[in-house]
């Protein structure tokens, strides 16, 4: 059975043993319900450090809807089995009280980067992310932490958080894992019907096509968002939360000052009530 700990004291004790032995440690934070996307992060982490810790915790503070938290898929035994096969060294799966004691009273807010897109449609979500990630990094103190690029705004937030608070951990993004049709893997995909899954697979096609057209100059940066929304509508998406073109570093709005720098196209839609997010890189315009 894979080694699992649930307390800060136990995870710190193991980390100290590895650091005392001059071994590097990579951390992969997850909320469980692991799929190939998560496992790709684990495999990436194994190339970056001597030891790999996977964190499993469904964080209630980043859910706007309590029902969404209650219904979030959980299969801990299956997760442990998958991680054992991947050769993970340690699973840190704290209890709710371990992360948030009854007298817990601190909230971390990162301004600016959290005010739009996900932050606009999910008020308080990024405060929950920032708070739990800050706690986690300080609890474990790994050398590097791996986050998936699928949650790109979250990745930018965490990089800002680590810079601002001078947390001595390297943050690295890993490429989004996709199925054979390009659909970004997500724990919530299991809730889609066959027809819903077919519809969901059209999202990445719109994003990749639009990114290529913007990169070539066939669609201007000023018109990209309206064009993208029209394309999503044409592909049958009726519930579009946003589609936006932003700078790749700090997710600023694209302007004459930064339109020749790397950009990111990001979108969120709902299919059969299931929320899907995705994003793709836009190469520098020639």
Steps between C-alpha positions, in 0.01 A plus 500: 500500500622850420608709799237758601504763775226733621674745732736792456734349757531174306552658158761739637682214672527310171605809307773568756638148459521543123651847518753383759599234246544778239205377296277741309122492534226574249140559611193435285187659652167338404143468620496128427275321247823448312509454123775492240537876519599477866726205432678697227584757770638221717716372215622852434583542869707181498727655237555804721581358844621197693176462693136571411220588742140510378256708700133399503249737656160617375517862611157631603615862498537508121145380428235766451217248511492260799319248280794504258731423791276218621475347153866536406619148403699316763662157478787495744586130481513512121718813522745325731518201268577723200769688691658178621533382139665833412761452772398802710700519823238653729136604502406790725123487555413725794158508665278806484585590861872463428478768231232715660483472880184631666671831583642555150459870412743587218415572137753578225396722211718566196367809328503586131554161343194357676245765407401374154403175323487229769511760773204689353273197462613321817522762778731393781634201307853632465516607864436135585768388256757752623436418864525123467801508266687737728431271796602193303830641376593614850401166649703291258771741379583304183772608260254518211123482459333393176167647387313426178459768235133406456428726799713773347363793699558298817859433393561873446345574838726251677811639333399849617430372851839330529682808370314740727544294817855387415414134549816303405328257263537481122163496325487319167211462258447174311320474167130416493431131448242441224313202363533382141252768391675779684258527792678617815477227761295591805354316798160647407499346150362178653166677557446562126275280288629363171333791319635749751849361461472538124403864547779563754761380251413794274628756750870438439446506125360853520786615723780349292349633176456849640851502652647411161301775326605762755864391473488538121320832519186367328299603808606818682563499872220757537246270334623168639257473789187589303610271217565219747159538662335490156692183416399336827138586432532359149637177647196462723621647829208683661643562848824695454647661813794665328752478221788744536838578347754601764874549541667171590696627799263701721175450303469869422265618227671500162592848377738665254769476768488123542336350191837391360578301815378145580126485561249251634147429382278385785138385514239358733174341387235269640382182332206317659558721802861379535755779506794462259808722477783495249773725367758498224815696426506761226840532341660840465366691200762549228 
